[in-house]
Amino acid sequence: MALDDFARKAEDALHGDKAEQVSDSIIDKAREAAKKVTGGGFDEKIDEAADKADKAIGDE
């Protein structure tokens, strides 16, 4: 396999459905953990940060 083929496959894997599911899962778990730690006092800010992270990382 040529280096270009490997790079293309890696790029496809990073932007595939599975990668999107993994990033969404991690962001959702971090969101819920942050809400639990803060006792619900910063839910709106946490949601905003999680949404920004999802847009920056994910495809959807």
C-alpha positions in Angstrom: 0.0 0.0 0.0 1.4 3.4 -1.0 1.7 6.1 1.6 -0.9 8.2 -0.2 -3.4 5.3 0.0 -2.7 4.9 3.7 -3.2 8.6 4.3 -6.4 8.6 2.4 -7.7 5.7 4.4 -6.7 7.3 7.7 -8.5 10.5 6.6 -11.6 8.6 5.7 -11.6 6.8 9.1 -11.3 10.1 10.9 -14.4 11.5 9.1 -16.4 8.3 9.0 -19.6 7.4 10.8 -17.8 5.3 13.4 -15.5 8.3 14.3 -18.5 10.5 14.6 -20.2 8.1 17.0 -17.1 7.8 19.1 -16.6 11.6 19.4 -20.3 12.1 20.2 -20.1 9.5 22.9 -17.1 11.0 24.5 -18.5 14.5 24.4 -21.8 13.4 25.8 -20.1 11.6 28.7 -18.0 14.6 29.4 -21.1 16.8 29.3 -22.9 14.6 31.8 -19.9 14.4 34.1 -19.4 18.2 34.1 -23.1 18.7 34.9 -22.9 16.2 37.8 -19.8 17.8 39.3 -21.3 21.3 39.1 -24.6 20.3 40.5 -26.6 21.7 37.6 -25.5 25.3 38.2 -23.8 25.6 34.8 -25.8 23.4 32.5 -26.4 26.0 29.8 -22.7 26.9 29.6 -21.7 23.2 29.6 -24.2 22.5 26.8 -22.8 25.4 24.8 -19.2 24.2 25.2 -20.1 20.6 24.3 -22.0 21.7 21.2 -19.0 23.8 20.1 -16.7 20.9 20.7 -19.0 18.6 18.7 -19.0 21.0 15.8 -15.3 21.4 15.8 -14.5 17.7 16.0 -17.4 16.0 14.2 -18.9 16.0 10.8 -22.5 16.6 11.9 
